[in-house]
Amino acid sequence: MRFPLGFTLTQAKHRAKMERAGQKRYPTVLMLEPLYTCNLACIGCSTERYTGKLKDRMSVETCFKAVEDCGAPIINICGGEPTLYPELPELIAGLIERGKYIILCTNALKLAEKVYGVIPPSDHLFLMVHLDGMKETHDYVCNREGVFDKAIEMVREGKKRGYYVYLNTTVYKETKIEEVEALCKLVDELSANGILISPGYEYQSVERDIFLTKEQTHEKFRRIRELAKSYKINATPTFLDFAAGMVDLPCSPWSTVNFTPKGWKAPCYLIEGEGYYQDWNEFWNKTDWAYWERREDSRCTNCKMHSGSEHSAVEEAMKTWKGTLRLAAWSFMG
């Protein structure tokens, strides 16, 4: 299976529960950013996500309240670099006690000290290691030499210790598909559990011209879609169709909500300039979800990010028996 059975069933149960309740919009993933502190300053990252001070991090209690308020079954702990969060063991233990599935997004530099031997492996915990290319490219993107080698070492160690370990790759304008395929092969060589590949979002605070236009995304993902037939790429077939420009989908920004040291970020973790809410109900009820679903805003023009589109892709697939069977085959045969 592409993910543990419990992970897949939990998502299905949550979807069924929301549909029975008549909910058209509901969160499935909480992007939880307990801190904006990072030990890297990657060239494709929004500046706010690596310039924060550790003293400004959220408390564990604040994190748990956000989890309970939104009700999402999957918690994506990001930031910042979450392994720098001093209360990470307590946070992860509390989330597992609540039955949540956790995706820990990390650059892997501190896994040895902060996770291995500290936080035990669990079928509720997935380590998502950031790798934006092979050695030369990844070290360039991270603005530091040696990051790639350290990440590879930590993936090997994580698998040896019994963790679920995935790779996470962002595709930029200069990304070579041959290098993407090399990463896919690396997943197999490392016995990692899969790789998530998504086009980069065009952050306004990033000055370098590194991001893809919509047409460039289509071109690259037509080829990545073909790679998915041979490798463990953890994006649904319909999402890859969408990224390749073969189908059109609305955005589902409400499916992946974002809680940060500044509060609930509207409408999603990508868009800048729409402000923050301290109260969940105010955030949920005051955000104009219908507007953002239509992708009419100029900041959405080139966006085909996995976070806002995967829920829409699953919804589209499940409209037909053919799509549902294709999705099931993808889930169980990965």
Secondary structure, DSSP 8 states (H G I E B T S, - for coil): --S-HHHHHHHHHHHHHHHHTT-SS--SEEEE-S--B-S---TTS-GGGTB--GGG---HHHHHHHHHHH--SEEEE-SS-GGG-TTHHHHHHHHHHTT-EEEEEE-STTHHHHTTTTS---TTEEEEEE--SSHHHHHHHHTSTTHHHHHHHHHHHHHHHT-EEEEEEEE-TT--HHHHHHHHHHHHHHT-SEEEEEE----TT--S-----HHHHHHHHHHHHHHTTTS-B-S-HHHHHHHTTSS-----GGGEEEEETTEEESS-SS--SS-EESSHHHHHHHS-HHHHHTT-SGGGTT---HHHHHHHHHHHHTTSHHHHHHHHHHHHH-
